[in-house]
């Protein structure tokens, strides 16, 4: 593609009255597809595959730049790209369902890597075509790059809204019909009616079995539905989760049930969110009295209880609580459980009421917890700040209880214990007097009393545990662990951790540092309480025999690393093509690469912090995308008014704003947490707006400076930016996982500072 290629392409576009409309619609279609693919892959596999969807979108955009930098464009290519985008938005999701990838085998099976590569290539196709639509338009009118790039941003914001709305009425797989329809409209706007009609006709496939969700066998739903007599009795879609209720005669959900229980097991209905067990509806029974999570009620009948994630509501009522406030994030589950729908952190921030018991029950099933598939799930319920907020709602003499799954070696329950001790210390309590741990064969319940446990409290707990064959691992008076436990363990890990925390915060830190897994408390800046493998432990894990890896692995980070390796390799290979054909000066290459990394890193850091503000990652993704794309579009359009010599200043301003975000966004989020959801969403948008506006200018300004005539240099810059973003998605996820979102903001600031220096 030569420097004068924009002339014939421009003449083709000149016959179109509104090329910006086609650009906006194509962008809306691809962004909607990206959001829905994030949800689909999270449901069919696990949350860590969200980064795969982001990475392949950027890979597709980069591939379009490689193609148009290498092959001369011709009249009609704009129309062809819009048509290909429309058709591939139908074909790619259908074909993805036919790729049988088992991500848990990536660490030791070479056969899964080609499947992952094929999945990436298929998913990248519609994004490559959509990127070509924007790039061809920008190349044809380089002096209007800001306006056309702004139309792309604005369309993307609309696409994010449409994707969110579609998730209220359909599963993530069937909702992919919405971007296909938007793609058909883009093809019509580009005067490709045949492709538009073909895409429109193909949307019916999403209503057939080809458009159904295909869950990995490691999720709970396929396992439950394989049970004799199992049947779905309810299915509801919403942006925060796909809820399914399943009746199966053989299903049992009683986390850590006492080995002394001799009663009849009640009939239960399994409740699943995104294919994983989230709880159960049970017929009235005495079952709840025989679970470790009932430990706070052994200290006396409560008058009031605050139950987080409403599965423990019936237990609180069974034990005599006349006032029970239950909170459940998923609206469909809240309705079934009789809980309030909403975010527990937001409710805790705005209400003034105090309770005798505040309880958090175990989430999901023990298998997912042990296998580490939730390592990349952001969970703001199990941070130090969260526990401190819940402790603040206790009546004098009240009890905070958190129940977590046990594993060998201990991880989840151990972190909950150390987090509770740190929160208690920060709240003015004494862990030496205010901690107790009740352990069964499958779960551990950490009890916290800010005013300390009295001697008769410990005696009640001891009798209650003995009746149920539970172990009381750490009452304050113990000088040594119980000599004859009911549920034997390899070592008294929970006792040792509690004893260290009781001595001092420094002792607790030493214990966590010496433990083979990372079990130190996490905060809101790094809300990954299900991530336990240290970075250096990954190599040890991979060197272990394959049969020994599964109980100790974390498949989330492994899948992200696999995405980083494959995406980076594909991007580098595609980048070699335009390099061989001739490239801009190296500093210009690095300028667009810095923008690609910085923009995506800033976006992902914002999503993490908005997740805390809005209560769910899906709301955060939608809010961040809408705010970023709309405001970046405005910034891009505004950049047409700036002279080329001003190119370094927007990048420098973006770097400064990112430094401010690193230092100040989290405190602002904490300050806003108690507000109504609509106000929080508006405030989040206003927080993001100036940053996104600044981030929208550097790319368009750089294009005008590097490629004033469009053509191959513009395509090359587009490719470099896209491939840098391919690497940025999984790399940013790993930075956030290990260092937290403030440091990810700082990394983005460094990228934009580098860009400002390079463009000079």
C-alpha atoms as one frame of an Amber mdcrd trajectory, in Angstrom:
protein
   0.000   0.000   0.000   1.782   3.121  -1.235   1.566   6.678  -0.039  -0.924
   7.524  -2.782  -3.274   4.650  -2.191  -5.558   6.975  -0.282  -6.536   8.621
  -3.566  -8.538   5.748  -5.122  -9.806   4.686  -1.736 -10.743   8.270  -1.070
 -12.616   8.496  -4.342 -14.579   5.395  -3.399 -15.381   6.872  -0.027 -16.151
  10.201  -1.616 -19.191   8.638  -3.192 -20.409   7.798   0.287 -22.182  10.642
   1.994 -21.478   9.461   5.516 -18.463   7.106   5.836 -18.381   8.037   9.529
 -21.739   6.299   9.983 -20.354   3.017   8.666 -17.268   3.438  10.843 -19.413
   4.100  13.923 -21.704   1.119  13.265 -18.788  -1.242  12.605 -17.147  -0.092
  15.833 -20.419  -0.527  17.729 -20.698  -4.062  16.384 -17.143  -5.084  17.292
 -17.168  -3.512  20.768 -20.533  -5.172  21.515 -19.027  -8.462  20.322 -15.980
  -7.918  22.563 -18.134  -7.304  25.666 -20.325 -10.319  24.934 -17.338 -12.552
  24.201 -15.902 -11.563  27.597 -19.115 -12.823  29.185 -19.415 -15.900  26.972
 -15.870 -17.077  27.605 -16.266 -16.394  31.340 -19.376 -18.583  31.417 -18.153
 -21.355  29.128 -14.676 -21.472  30.678 -13.801 -19.129  33.552 -13.275 -15.420
  34.220  -9.613 -15.417  33.183 -10.637 -15.949  29.549 -12.018 -12.416  29.531
  -8.478 -11.271  28.766  -8.436 -13.584  25.749 -11.411 -11.705  24.271  -9.701
  -8.347  24.799  -6.437  -9.626  23.344  -7.969 -11.113  20.200  -9.876  -7.890
  19.544  -6.592  -5.990  19.522  -4.903  -8.741  17.463  -7.608  -8.348  14.828
  -7.122  -4.582  14.706  -3.365  -5.036  14.361  -3.813  -7.637  11.602  -5.884
  -5.162   9.584  -2.987  -2.710   9.785  -0.515  -5.365   8.605  -2.714  -6.261
   5.660  -3.279  -2.683   4.532   0.381  -1.750   4.997   1.435  -4.658   2.781
  -1.169  -4.985   0.028  -2.243  -1.920  -1.995  -5.845  -1.015  -1.271  -8.292
  -0.684  -4.148 -11.621   1.008  -4.713 -14.350  -1.034  -3.084 -12.231  -2.294
  -0.211 -14.101  -0.161   2.307 -17.352  -1.787   1.213 -15.747  -5.251   1.270
 -14.342  -4.735   4.779 -17.751  -3.690   6.115 -19.341  -6.729   4.480 -16.684
  -9.075   5.854 -17.190  -7.604   9.329 -20.936  -8.281   9.168 -20.561 -11.862
   7.941 -17.736 -12.782  10.343 -19.741 -11.492  13.326 -22.169 -14.313  12.536
 -19.659 -16.974  11.532 -16.926 -16.531  14.175 -19.065 -17.139  17.310 -20.610
 -20.220  15.668 -17.198 -21.614  14.704 -15.811 -20.922  18.196 -18.408 -23.274
  19.616 -16.883 -26.063  17.505 -13.348 -25.604  18.896 -13.041 -28.055  21.804
 -10.444 -26.394  24.015  -9.581 -27.793  27.442  -7.667 -24.938  29.061  -6.723
 -27.018  32.109  -4.469 -29.132  29.850  -2.394 -26.184  28.592   0.333 -26.730
  31.192   1.187 -30.234  29.985  -0.647 -31.093  26.747   0.874 -29.747  23.520
  -2.339 -30.644  21.676  -4.269 -27.829  23.383  -1.970 -25.053  22.150  -2.970
 -25.344  18.464  -6.608 -25.311  19.561  -6.022 -22.134  21.555  -4.246 -20.621
  18.546  -7.149 -21.579  16.280  -9.605 -20.076  18.758  -7.632 -16.811  18.781
  -7.505 -16.642  14.971 -11.233 -17.329  14.552 -12.190 -14.777  17.197  -9.858
 -12.165  15.692 -11.526 -12.261  12.255 -14.449  -9.851  12.851 -12.161  -7.448
  14.682  -9.706  -7.472  11.780 -12.509  -6.611   9.358 -13.949  -3.961  11.688
 -10.512  -2.430  12.184 -10.031  -2.300   8.418 -13.256  -0.280   8.081 -11.892
   2.436  10.383  -8.366   2.311   8.978  -9.525   2.590   5.351 -11.678   5.579
   6.268  -8.853   7.293   8.162  -6.342   6.559   5.354  -8.668   8.097   2.790
  -9.136  11.324   4.780  -5.985  11.697   6.941  -6.723  15.312   7.806 -10.064
  14.223   9.301  -8.472  11.410  11.314  -9.724  12.850  14.594 -13.333  13.034
  13.408 -13.352   9.525  11.921 -11.476   8.023  14.858 -13.943   9.864  17.111
 -16.844   8.259  15.232 -15.227   4.887  15.924 -14.989   5.695  19.644 -18.596
   6.953  19.789 -19.859   3.846  18.024 -17.927   1.682  20.465 -19.600   3.409
  23.420 -23.021   2.732  21.880 -22.009  -0.893  21.276 -21.084  -1.365  24.940
 -24.530  -0.063  25.973 -26.276  -2.360  23.497 -24.293  -5.360  24.734 -25.228
  -4.612  28.346 -28.910  -4.270  27.435 -28.913  -7.536  25.465 -27.628  -9.465
  28.490 -30.919  -8.749  30.296 -32.852 -10.809  27.753 -30.467 -13.496  26.492
 -27.508 -15.647  27.466 -24.112 -14.292  26.378 -24.000 -16.760  23.454 -27.434
 -15.892  22.053 -26.918 -12.169  22.738 -24.152 -12.243  20.099 -26.974 -11.783
  17.598 -26.955  -8.071  18.583 -23.461  -7.285  17.199 -24.293  -9.309  14.104
 -27.309  -7.045  13.499 -25.155  -3.949  14.055 -22.649  -5.360  11.567 -25.426
  -5.771   9.013 -26.345  -2.099   9.484 -22.672  -1.136   8.995 -22.599  -3.094
   5.737 -25.747  -1.290   4.579 -24.198   2.088   5.439 -21.141   1.101   3.382
 -23.382   0.072   0.484 -22.760  -3.669   0.774 -26.396  -4.864   0.734 -25.613
  -8.478  -0.210 -23.365  -8.941   2.812 -25.904  -7.153   5.013 -28.688  -9.507
   3.908 -26.445 -12.552   4.390 -25.512 -11.439   7.929 -29.135 -10.651   8.695
 -30.224 -14.098   7.534 -27.457 -15.739   9.551 -28.550 -14.243  12.865 -31.207
 -16.936  13.224 -28.336 -19.378  13.899 -27.947 -17.838  17.353 -31.415 -19.150
  18.246 -30.469 -22.724  17.230 -28.325 -25.229  19.172 -25.297 -23.736  17.364
 -25.826 -20.589  19.434 -26.113 -22.368  22.782 -23.524 -22.117  25.556 -21.036
 -25.001  25.692 -19.646 -25.195  29.202 -16.360 -26.830  30.127 -16.975 -30.147
  31.942 -15.103 -28.724  34.940 -18.023 -26.428  35.745 -20.816 -27.566  38.028
 -23.753 -27.338  35.605 -22.652 -30.133  33.217 -21.864 -32.342  36.211 -25.252
 -31.696  37.825 -27.182 -32.270  34.628 -25.424 -35.614  34.224 -27.075 -36.811
  37.469 -30.099 -39.113  37.170 -33.384 -37.208  37.118 -31.760 -33.764  36.885
 -33.769 -30.994  35.246 -33.592 -27.219  34.947 -36.450 -25.491  36.729 -35.359
 -21.872  36.233 -33.093 -19.901  33.924 -32.644 -16.133  34.050 -30.197 -13.877
  32.262 -28.798 -10.584  33.506 -25.567  -8.642  32.988 -24.233  -9.738  36.387
 -24.762 -13.443  35.827 -26.567 -16.266  34.091 -28.628 -17.922  36.844 -29.859
 -21.506  36.538 -31.746 -23.585  39.114 -31.453 -27.371  38.812 -33.394 -30.061
  40.646 -31.466 -33.312  40.991 -32.402 -35.992  43.564 -28.713 -36.761  44.200
 -27.640 -33.135  44.720 -26.355 -32.237  48.191 -25.046 -28.838  49.317 -24.007
 -28.634  52.957 -20.493 -27.136  53.212 -18.569 -28.913  55.949 -21.592 -30.825
  57.285 -20.983 -32.403  60.693 -19.996 -36.064  60.636 -22.381 -36.497  63.586
 -25.449 -35.410  61.588 -28.061 -38.182  61.582 -31.172 -36.372  60.387 -32.996
 -36.673  57.081 -31.408 -34.682  54.287 -33.847 -32.117  52.911 -34.737 -31.863
  49.258 -32.574 -29.191  47.627 -32.510 -27.177  44.425 -29.053 -26.223  43.159
 -28.541 -22.535  42.380 -25.836 -21.799  39.834 -24.330 -18.557  38.548 -22.423
 -18.721  35.262 -22.470 -22.507  35.504 -20.968 -22.803  39.002 -22.804 -23.679
  42.230 -23.559 -20.553  44.239 -25.841 -22.108  46.860 -29.023 -24.107  47.282
 -32.670 -23.743  48.143 -33.579 -26.262  50.838 -36.847 -27.454  52.323 -37.216
 -26.580  56.044 -34.945 -28.792  58.159 -32.429 -28.806  61.011 -29.527 -29.162
  58.585 -28.226 -25.610  59.134 -27.636 -26.329  62.840 -24.989 -28.903  61.869
 -22.842 -26.724  59.630 -19.668 -24.913  60.758 -21.182 -21.655  59.502 -23.665
 -21.907  62.413 -20.812 -21.355  64.910 -21.687 -17.708  65.734 -25.141 -18.824
  66.862 -23.595 -21.253  69.382 -22.647 -18.167  71.414 -26.289 -17.245  71.987
 -29.487 -16.637  70.038 -29.106 -13.411  68.018 -31.773 -10.743  67.747 -30.478
  -9.529  64.380 -28.198 -10.746  61.598 -26.663  -9.277  58.472 -26.038 -12.046
  55.939 -23.774 -11.370  52.963 -24.558 -13.437  49.858 -27.971 -14.546  51.027
 -27.463 -18.338  51.334 -27.276 -18.092  55.150 -30.606 -16.285  55.596 -32.549
 -19.396  56.623 -29.805 -20.372  59.078 -30.080 -16.984  60.819 -33.859 -17.348
  61.090 -33.599 -20.951  62.274 -31.322 -19.806  65.102 -33.799 -17.220  66.344
 -32.919 -13.941  64.623 -36.062 -11.823  64.315 -34.376  -9.205  62.121 -32.407
 -10.608  59.152 -30.939  -8.451  56.392 -29.667 -10.536  53.485 -27.818  -9.102
  50.509 -27.234 -10.942  47.233 -25.568  -9.486  44.155 -27.531 -11.418  41.535
 -31.164 -10.225  41.226 -32.562 -13.668  40.351 -30.836 -15.302  43.344 -31.936
 -12.486  45.629 -35.556 -13.083  44.618 -35.275 -16.835  45.235 -33.515 -16.455
  48.591 -35.618 -13.571  49.899 -32.627 -11.233  49.997 -32.065  -7.659  48.910
 -30.447  -7.395  45.477 -27.301  -5.302  45.501 -23.676  -4.910  46.494 -22.784
  -5.796  50.095 -19.933  -3.284  50.260 -22.207  -0.453  49.113 -24.907  -1.471
  51.599 -22.376  -1.627  54.428 -21.088   1.831  53.477 -24.491   3.527  53.548
 -26.403   1.870  56.383 -26.013   2.736  60.068 -27.718  -0.339  61.573 -25.775
  -2.722  63.802 -26.281  -6.478  64.206 -25.546  -9.281  66.626 -24.137 -11.415
  63.790 -22.583 -10.475  60.449 -21.916 -13.586  58.379 -20.367 -14.451  55.012
 -20.955 -17.988  53.799 -18.788 -20.072  51.442 -19.095 -19.172  47.777 -19.071
 -21.571  44.818 -18.002 -25.186  45.292 -14.851 -26.714  46.770 -13.533 -27.985
  43.425 -13.287 -24.554  41.835 -11.691 -23.189  44.960  -9.029 -25.884  45.049
  -8.205 -25.762  41.335  -7.558 -22.030  41.315  -9.857 -21.271  38.399 -11.058
 -18.159  40.244  -7.560 -16.770  40.799  -8.229 -13.778  38.528 -11.734 -13.086
  39.841 -11.963  -9.698  41.504 -13.701 -10.157  44.860 -14.120  -7.107  47.075
 -15.863  -9.094  49.845 -12.675 -10.651  51.208 -10.288  -7.730  51.511  -9.059
  -6.089  54.708 -11.223  -3.019  54.000 -14.306  -5.202  53.497 -13.870  -7.107
  56.775 -13.260  -3.840  58.626 -16.480  -2.403  57.135 -18.455  -5.441  58.316
 -16.910  -5.321  61.791 -18.150  -1.740  62.081 -21.743  -3.028  61.892 -21.523
  -5.271  64.963 -23.439  -4.582  68.148 -21.274  -4.510  71.297 -20.559  -8.198
  71.913 -21.524  -9.096  68.337 -19.770 -11.696  66.168 -18.444 -11.536  62.625
 -18.193 -14.948  60.924 -16.679 -15.891  57.584 -16.716 -19.464  56.285 -14.272
 -20.593  53.602 -13.410 -23.881  51.951 -10.456 -25.873  53.252  -7.825 -27.402
  50.981  -4.534 -29.208  51.376  -2.399 -27.284  51.899  -4.635 -24.616  53.457
  -5.084 -21.475  51.363  -8.525 -19.869  51.255  -9.364 -20.359  54.935  -5.850
 -19.299  55.952  -6.081 -15.999  54.076  -9.539 -15.349  55.565  -8.074 -15.849
  59.052  -5.113 -13.503  58.481  -7.367 -10.934  56.795  -9.815 -11.026  59.710
  -6.954 -10.598  62.198  -5.601  -7.575  60.310  -9.064  -6.008  59.996  -9.655
  -6.581  63.717  -6.331  -4.958  64.576  -7.074  -1.944  62.324 -10.496  -1.630
  63.991  -8.927  -1.345  67.430  -9.458  -4.939  68.553  -6.981  -7.484  69.873
  -6.586 -10.709  67.826  -5.233 -12.459  70.926  -8.667 -12.114  72.558 -11.015
 -11.705  69.625 -10.307 -14.637  67.263 -11.637 -18.188  67.176 -11.488 -20.824
  64.423 -13.951 -23.695  63.941 -12.841 -26.359  61.459 -14.642 -29.275  59.862
 -13.498 -31.794  57.267 -14.237 -29.369  54.379 -14.558 -25.802  55.687 -13.244
 -23.455  58.340 -15.225 -20.692  60.015 -13.334 -17.720  61.409 -15.102 -15.938
  64.266 -14.219 -12.382  65.251 -15.366 -10.442  68.312 -13.941  -6.915  68.592
 -14.557  -6.896  72.353 -13.039 -10.340  72.803 -14.430 -13.762  73.751 -15.401
 -14.302  77.378 -14.509 -17.556  79.143 -18.097 -18.829  78.991 -18.150 -18.080
  75.237 -15.205 -20.399  74.693 -16.857 -23.101  76.805 -20.058 -22.882  74.754
 -18.067 -23.145  71.518 -16.114 -26.118  72.868 -19.270 -28.043  73.809 -20.962
 -27.141  70.516 -17.948 -28.308  68.506 -17.617 -31.541  70.459 -21.271 -32.437
  69.809 -20.714 -31.959  66.071 -17.183 -33.376  65.785 -15.766 -30.006  64.773
 -12.351 -28.785  65.887 -11.915 -25.554  67.799  -8.463 -24.660  66.472  -7.877
 -21.356  68.192  -9.758 -20.051  71.153  -7.723 -17.321  72.849  -6.855 -19.434
  75.903  -5.114 -22.219  73.958  -1.338 -22.380  74.422  -1.052 -25.289  71.970
  -3.228 -26.809  69.246  -5.761 -29.498  70.227  -3.920 -32.778  70.810  -6.623
 -35.106  69.409  -8.472 -33.353  66.573 -11.679 -34.793  65.152 -10.594 -33.776
  61.649  -6.890 -34.572  61.455  -4.638 -32.405  59.293  -0.997 -32.727  58.260
  -0.103 -29.771  60.469  -1.993 -27.345  62.722  -1.669 -24.577  60.119  -4.725
 -22.572  61.140  -3.717 -22.627  64.786  -0.174 -21.521  63.964  -1.437 -18.695
  61.765  -3.898 -17.503  64.411  -1.235 -17.677  67.099   1.153 -15.626  64.964
  -1.565 -13.046  64.256  -2.390 -12.905  67.970   1.196 -12.051  68.859   1.657
  -9.117  66.476   1.086  -7.861  62.959   4.780  -8.406  62.245   4.527 -12.062
  63.324   1.534 -12.531  61.026   3.531 -11.057  58.122   6.445 -13.381  58.883
   4.141 -16.397  58.919   2.584 -15.412  55.566   6.021 -14.779  54.014   7.333
 -18.172  55.086   4.252 -20.101  53.931   4.628 -21.881  50.553   1.594 -20.047
  49.171   0.766 -16.349  49.164  -1.847 -16.158  51.936  -1.170 -12.604  53.107
  -4.236 -10.352  53.391  -5.166  -8.418  50.258  -6.676  -4.948  50.000  -9.011
  -3.141  47.649  -6.052  -2.051  45.522  -5.394  -5.714  44.698  -8.718  -7.544
  45.263  -7.686 -11.060  44.247  -8.261 -13.120  47.406  -8.425 -16.391  45.418
  -4.899 -16.047  44.001  -2.314 -17.933  46.053   0.556 -19.093  43.820   3.623
 -16.887  44.095   5.210 -15.820  40.759   8.276 -17.926  41.502   6.091 -20.941
  42.248   4.848 -21.265  38.681   8.120 -22.791  37.458   8.096 -25.303  40.313
   4.530 -26.168  39.418   5.374 -26.780  35.755   8.384 -28.935  36.693   6.190
 -31.212  38.832   4.795 -34.453  37.349   1.531 -33.688  35.554  -0.560 -35.819
  37.889   0.540 -33.769  40.893  -0.179 -30.331  39.427  -3.954 -30.065  39.525
  -4.476 -29.798  43.322  -1.867 -27.022  43.572  -2.340 -25.172  40.281  -3.987
 -21.909  39.413  -5.325 -22.252  35.916  -6.304 -18.598  35.653  -2.759 -17.157
  35.545  -1.573 -20.080  33.400  -4.280 -19.349  30.823  -3.390 -15.639  30.855
   0.303 -16.451  30.333  -0.685 -18.767  27.471  -2.721 -15.954  25.928   0.241
 -13.587  26.341   2.654 -16.039  24.680   0.404 -16.978  21.763  -0.968 -13.477
  21.186   2.498 -11.975  21.398   3.909 -14.557  18.983   1.130 -14.006  16.449
   1.445 -10.227  16.766   5.226 -10.338  16.345   4.919 -12.586  13.284   2.400
 -10.259  11.650   4.566  -7.263  12.525   7.546  -8.705  10.652   5.633  -8.434
   7.380   5.373  -4.628   7.262   8.871  -4.314   8.735  10.197  -6.292   5.770
   8.214  -4.036   3.441   9.669  -0.856   4.978   8.652   0.944   8.162   8.642
   4.397   9.753  11.555   5.422  11.938  11.950   3.293  15.112  10.968   6.064
  17.523   7.631   6.336  15.722   7.128   2.579  16.095   7.631   2.852  19.845
   5.325   5.876  20.067   2.312   3.911  18.817   3.346   0.847  20.818   3.469
   2.964  23.985  -0.021   4.299  23.245  -1.340   0.764  22.681  -0.005  -0.492
  26.006  -0.842   2.648  27.970  -4.444   2.958  26.809  -5.350  -0.657  27.551
  -3.500  -0.660  30.892  -5.370   2.506  31.933  -8.658   0.963  30.844  -8.121
  -2.286  32.778  -6.968  -0.447  35.921 -10.095   1.704  35.740 -12.300  -1.365
  35.288 -10.860  -2.889  38.475 -11.551   0.213  40.554 -14.996   0.756  39.034
 -15.757  -2.864  39.908 -15.422  -1.905  43.573 -17.500   1.234  43.045 -20.333
  -0.401  41.074 -20.320  -3.810  42.739 -19.683  -6.117  39.782 -17.030  -6.485
  37.043 -19.667  -6.542  34.274 -21.039  -3.150  35.339 -17.459  -1.918  35.602
 -16.573  -3.141  32.090 -19.659  -1.491  30.622 -19.178   1.789  32.517 -15.460
   1.963  31.710 -15.948   1.157  28.039 -18.788   3.629  27.616 -16.930   6.415
  29.433 -13.574   5.693  27.826 -14.905   5.344  24.305 -17.314   8.287  24.405
 -14.829  10.684  26.011 -11.864   9.410  23.999 -13.968   9.944  20.883 -14.575
  13.534  21.928 -10.862  13.970  22.563 -10.012  12.480  19.204 -12.439  14.775
  17.395 -11.071  17.767  19.331  -7.514  16.876  18.265  -8.333  17.984  14.689
  -8.237  21.558  16.049  -4.676  21.193  17.344  -1.536  21.815  15.319   0.796
  18.888  14.731   3.459  20.566  16.887   1.154  20.120  19.894   1.366  16.311
  19.629   3.508  15.736  22.780   1.275  17.682  25.156  -1.839  15.445  25.239
   0.389  12.434  26.035   2.085  14.404  28.802  -1.316  15.484  30.170  -2.503
  11.866  30.060   0.583  10.758  32.001  -0.107  13.375  34.685  -3.776  12.370
  34.976  -2.787   8.705  35.243  -0.442   9.530  38.121  -3.360  11.314  39.825
  -5.549   8.238  39.229  -2.906   5.985  40.772  -2.839   8.107  43.906  -6.428
   9.290  44.228  -8.993   7.117  42.475  -9.247   4.421  45.159  -9.847   6.908
  48.022 -12.526   8.596  45.898 -14.156   5.209  45.228 -14.237   4.509  48.982
 -15.801   7.920  49.613 -18.542   7.295  47.037 -19.362   3.706  47.994 -22.401
   4.485  50.122 -24.223   6.425  47.381 -27.097   4.967  45.298 -26.016   2.911
  42.280 -27.147   5.504  39.721 -25.132   8.221  41.468 -22.091   5.936  41.707
 -22.326   5.160  37.991 -22.567   8.876  37.156 -19.691   9.718  39.500 -17.581
   6.942  37.976 -18.192   8.353  34.522 -17.205  11.839  35.679 -14.028  10.467
  37.276 -13.046   8.788  34.023 -14.092  11.579  31.606 -11.058  13.938  31.766
  -8.613  11.040  31.639 -10.360   9.403  28.678 -10.601  12.743  26.847  -6.821
  13.177  27.125  -6.192   9.550  26.101  -8.246  10.041  22.929  -5.983  12.704
  21.402  -2.464  11.241  21.042  -3.247   8.559  18.456  -5.007  10.857  15.990
  -2.341  13.555  16.449   0.402  10.994  15.943  -1.232   9.743  12.740  -1.337
  13.278  11.344   2.322  13.726  12.180   3.613  10.328  11.018   1.248   9.783
   8.083  -0.027  13.158   6.841  -0.995  11.535   3.536  -2.437   8.340   5.030
  -1.360   5.219   3.142   1.113   2.619   4.383   2.550   4.665   7.286  -0.953
   5.059   8.765  -1.621   1.329   8.409   1.737   0.519   9.922   1.078   2.749
  12.944  -2.339   1.103  13.349  -0.730  -2.357  13.289   1.921  -1.495  15.872
  -0.703   0.034  18.171  -2.927  -3.032  17.856  -0.179  -5.572  18.485   1.067
  -3.653  21.519  -2.479  -3.849  22.869  -2.500  -7.626  22.281   0.390  -7.957
  24.705  -1.007  -5.258  26.992  -4.239  -7.130  27.815  -2.764 -10.240  29.506
   0.316  -8.361  30.739  -1.863  -5.748  32.450  -3.901  -8.539  34.022  -0.724
 -10.034  35.491   0.500  -6.626  36.734  -2.853  -5.993  38.438  -2.812  -9.501
  39.913   0.652  -9.175  41.434   0.969  -5.427  42.090  -2.551  -3.932  42.087
  -4.420  -1.339  40.057  -2.559   1.775  41.358   0.692   0.363  40.007  -1.029
  -0.530  36.756  -2.091   3.124  36.484   1.542   4.047  37.135   2.707   1.704
  34.358   0.220   3.362  31.983   1.540   6.787  33.050   5.094   5.712  32.192
   3.913   4.540  28.770   2.311   7.903  27.995   5.324   9.810  29.320   7.480
   7.738  26.961   5.089   8.515  24.098   5.320  12.255  24.826   9.110  12.059
  24.698   9.170   9.998  21.500   6.788  12.168  19.469   8.958  15.225  20.109
